[in-house]
Amino acid sequence: MLTASETLLLVGFMGAGKTTIGQEIARQYQADFIDCDSEIERRAGQTIPEIFATQGEGAFRALETQVLADLQTFNGVVATGGGVIERPENRAILKASSATVIYLHGNLESTINRLLSEGQRPLLQEKSTAEFFQLWQLRDPLYQSVADFTVETVGKTPERLAAEIIALFSSHEDELALLQLRSEIDAFDRQIFQIIEKRMQVVGAVAEYKEK
């Protein structure tokens, strides 16, 4: 059960909605909220794009590790940065933490669309689509490795996601098991849609060859 003295940590790819969902959880649960990226900017006195431009990614990641370690005892909801999972020392912090870690899992298409609409992500601006996909493949199992729960986000509003996450800590055992099964169904649905999409791509390629 999540109590007033516990910390809830949200992890996930950039653009997963960690800040929006974290703020909604805090609102519904009447808890405090903090965003790791905002705290990094406050301590550095620079925006994240400015840190990347003037100090480099290495300096940003070092400060991110320090902030992550400091927020393990934050009384409320913490939204982490998308790249926090890559450093081994950060994964060690998350695994050893007494906080509950929630992985917000979306899909690549919806994530890219959201990032493009924001237009302020340094890594998205620097990487090609192929490199971005490789980054996604690299980080996904790392998020899974530190998470206590994985929550599927595709097709759900921040209000619904916040309610689902809060329910994880306020339900009876049978209700918790049902929530976990529903999350598994969401994951299977996502896989089915991906397979159908790939099949349509192959069908299209076959049609092109036939036309030639």
N, C-alpha and C positions, 0 to 999 in steps of 0.2 A: 504493500500500500504506500502511496506517496503521501508524506506528511509535510507539515509546514516547514520542517527543518531539513528537508531533503532537496537535492539538486536534480533537475531534469535536463539532460544534455541532448540537443538535437544535432545529428550529423547527416550529411548527404551532399550530393553533388551541387556545385554552384547552380543557382536557379531552381533549386528544389522547393523553395518557399519556406526555408527554415525560420527566417525572421518574421514573415507574415504569420505563419502557423504558431510560432513561439509566442508572439504577441497575443494571438487569439487564445492560446492555452492559458496564458497569464490572466487574460481578461475573464475567462470563464471560471478559472480556478481561484481567482482573486490572489494571484501571486505576483512577485516581482519578475521582471524580465531584463536580460542584458544580451547584447549582441557582441560577439568577440571582435568582429571587424570594426565596429564603432568604438570599442574600448581600445583597440590598437591605434586607431586614428587619433583618439583623445590623448593617448600617451605619447605618440610620435609628433603630434601637432601638425600632421599632414594627412591628406586623403590617401587611400590605398593606391590609386594610380600614381600619385606623386611619390609615394614611397618606392614603388616599382621603378619609376623613372629616375629618381635621384640616388637611391640607395641599392636598388636591385632586389630580386626575389629572395636572395639569401638573408638579407637583413630583415625583410618582412617576415620570413618563416621563423627566424630566431625570436623576434618579438612575439609572434603568434604562439610559440611554445611557452614563453613566459606568461602570457595572458591566460592561456589554457590551464596551466598549472595553478595560477592564482584563483581561477574561477571554480575550482573543484568543490569549494565549500560555499559557493554563492547560494543564498537562500532563495531559490526560485528556478526560473527557466532560462537556459543558456542556449543561444544559437551559435554554432561554430562555423568557421569558414569551410568552403568546399575542399580546399587543399590540405586541411589540417591532418588528414589521415595518412599522408604520404611519408611524413617523418617517423622513423621507428620510435623516437622518444615520445612523440605525441600519442602513438598507439599504446605505448607502455603506460602513459598517464591515464588514458581512457580505460584501459583494461584493469588497472589497479584502483581506479576511482570508485568511491562508494556511491557516486551518482548513478542514476538510471539513464542508459544511453539508448536513444531512439533513432533508428535509421529511416529517414524519409526517402522512399524509393519511388522514383518516377520513371519515365522513359526518355530516350535520347531526343526524340523529335520535339516533345513538349518542352524539354529543357532548353534546347537550342532556340526555339521560338521565343521563349521567355527572355533569354539572354540577349537576343537580338533586339527585342523591344526595349530592354534597359539600356543597351549600348554603352555600358561603362565597365565591362569586365576585361582586364588586361590580357588574361590568358586567351580569351575568345578572340580578341583582336589580333593576337600574335600567331595563333595556330591555324593550320588548315583544317578542313573538315575531317580528313583522315587522321591527323594528329589528335584532334579533339575526340574522335571515336576511340583511339588507342588509350587516351587518358581515361575515358569512361570505363573501358575494359580493365584498366589497371586498378582504378579506385573502387569499383563495385565490390569485389571480394574483401577488400580492406575494411570498408564500412561494415560489411557483414560480420567480419571477425571481431569487431569491438562492440557490436550492438546487443543489447538485451532483448529488444523487440525491433522488428522490421514492419513498417507501415506503408502500404501502397498508396500513392497520392493521386494517380491518374484518374481524372473524372470526378474528383471530390473537391468540395469547397473547403476553404480554411476552417469554417465553422464546424463542418462535419468531421474533418481530420482532428481538430482540437478535441471535439467531443469523444471521438474514438480513443484518442490517447489518454484522456482523463479517465475514461471508462476502464482502461487497463489497470488502474490503481484503485478503483472504487467498486468493482464488480465482485460477485461471488465466484467461486472456482468454476462452476458450470458456465457462467456467463463469460468468464475470461476465456475458457476453452472455445466457446462459440465464436468470440471475436477473433481468436487466432485462426480458426478454421475459415472464417470469412476472409481474412487476410490472405490465406493460402489460395482461396478461390480467386481473389483479385490477381494474385501472381500468375495463376494458371491462365486466366483470361488474357493477361498481358502477353504471355507466351504464345497463346493461340493467335492473337491479332498479329504478332510479329511473324509467325509462320505463314499466315495468310498473305501478309504483305510481301514476304519473300517469294511466295508462290506466284503472286501476280507479277512480280518483277521478272521471274523466269518465264512465265507465259508470254509476257511482252517481248522478251528477247527471242523466244521461239517464233513468235509472229513476225518479227523483223527478219529473221533468217529465211523464213518461208517466202516472205515478200521478195527478198533478193533472189 
